[in-house]
Amino acid sequence: MQNAPETAPAADAAASAPAAAASTVPPYGYINGGSDFVELTPEQLATLSKNARKRYNRELKWHLGTPTRIAKRKVERKLAKERRRERIAAARLAANPPTRRPRVHPNREPSGVNVIIDLNFENLMSLKESKSLCKQLMFCYSANRSHAKSVNLVGAGMSPDLEAVMLSQVPAFRNWDQFPIHADPYTALPGVDKTDIVYLTGDSPNVLTTLEPGTHYVIGGLVDHNREKNFCYNRAVADGVRHAQLPIAEYIALKSRRILAVNHCLEIMVKVLENGGDWAAAFHGVIPQRKVEKDAAKDAKKEARAKRAAERAAKKANGEEVSDSDENDSDDDSDDGDFCLVPAKRGQPPASDSDEDSDSESEAESAPAVAVKEEPAVAVKQEVAEEEEAKPKKAKKEKKEKKERKAKKHKKE
């Protein structure tokens, strides 16, 4: 009984030891509003209670999985953006179907025809003309990729100066794997024999009729606005290679010399390979109408209209359905034969180029002329100016009269 008072203080000291040790544990887990995480050492963790250790382990596991969650959320956001873009693209496609042809033809296949663009003319062109040539080369690359039949396209004779201009205008030309450009002249390219070369020039007396696989057709990469006459022809003769010109004169009449842009020459050749040798369709589809004579343009429209009519007749004969747009083609083109490029003046009948309307023209001349009342534009402008000038004066006068009426009213009162 005498030892009982001594054991009580010892038990109290043993019970207070874990509490004293726990009070020495610093703040742990997520602190500062969850922005920081403090880990505990194994010794500090052993001083915690069971529930505190469980809570700490949950927070530690969440903290260690943070990088994985961030990466997962990043991937999910990226996928969500892609799905959203797909939904928007599908909606736009349904509302506005694409009218532009694809950059690369889905059924593109090689034709076996080789085309070399001779670029060894840099000393004959100004900087502006060299830039124009670079853009034409870009159009050549695009045209060769966007048709069903493609040619083996190669550039030759590029100088360092032209290469610098090309880099400034079309920096991506180094990535053209289907249009390599070399510094060697066209006669020194590997795998090219002089007997297989045909230099295309509008000054040649020979006319090209077909495009033969295995032949190397050379297009002169010269933009000089017809300053240098017979230059490509003289180069072909000096190099001892064959030369020819496209059969332009047989299918179309041009207002000027039969000299075309580099990209026009290439696109005509690609179209001929694609449509089975139809030079007329290729010329009318590529050459700008501003270079074509008026009568030739009318004949081209008549040929196109006749071709569409034959296609409609073939569809009907085969029992195929003819769309409304095909039926309306004949109505839309019914007046194409007598079109006038210059608008008629007021009070005068439109001009006509056909001889069949000579009787109607004589009747129109004999008929009494109908007077058309025209108001000169100068008089109209002067009248408008006078009205604008009189507006401030009128407003000032009305204000003065209103003030006088108000003064008289106050005077009577």
Protein Blocks (a to p, Z undefined) as FASTA:
>chain_A
ZZmmmmmmmmmmmmmmmmmmmmmpccehjeehhlaccdddfklmmmpcfklmmmmmmmmm
mmmmmmmmmmmmmmmmmmmmmmmmmmmmmmmmmmmccfbdcfbdfkbccehiacdddfbl
mlmpcfklmmmmmmmmmmmmmmmmmpmbdcddddehiafklmmmmmmmmmmlmmmmklcc
dfbdfklpghiafklpccddfkbfbdcfbdcehiacddddddeehmaghklmmmmmmnop
acdddfkklmoccfbdcddcfklmmmmmmmmmmnoopaklmmmmmmcfklpcfklmmmmm
mmmmmmmmmmmmmmmmnopacdfklmmmmmmmmmmmmccfbdcdehiacddfbfklmmmm
mmmmmpccdddddddfklmmmmmmmmmmmmmmmmmmmmmmmmmmmmmmmmmZZ
